[in-house]
Amino acid sequence: MLTAVANPLRLRIVAELSDGRVHVSELARRLGISRPLLYMHLDRLEKAGLIVGQLELSDDGKAMKYFTLAPFEIRLTAEEIARAVRASEAASVNGQAAPEEKETEMKETDR
């Protein structure tokens, strides 16, 4: 959960959803980013349990994806920070790119 909210763009997504559910295309417009990049961030937030996605059918049969905030509270302790740092370091040692590096790569290919 800590790494999910460690990104400024994901914090903006949470802020946008604080007023209620939003359709993906509308959210992308508000944030000024592409839908593929937005979906990557939404997936991260959803896996952390911070948001919930819901697929709905419009009157014309088109699939529409909406997202809302899940009820959550983050309690940050030194233990949690240490656990997140250790997990990040372990990923680096295993040759995996840090999440922020992957996002930068995706942003560059998204242009």
Secondary structure, DSSP 8 states (H G I E B T S, - for coil): -HHHHSSHHHHHHHHHHTTS-EEHHHHHHHHT--HHHHHHHHHHHHHTTSEEEEEEE-TTS-EEEEEEE--------HHHHHHHHHHHHHHHHTT---HHHHHHHHHHHH-
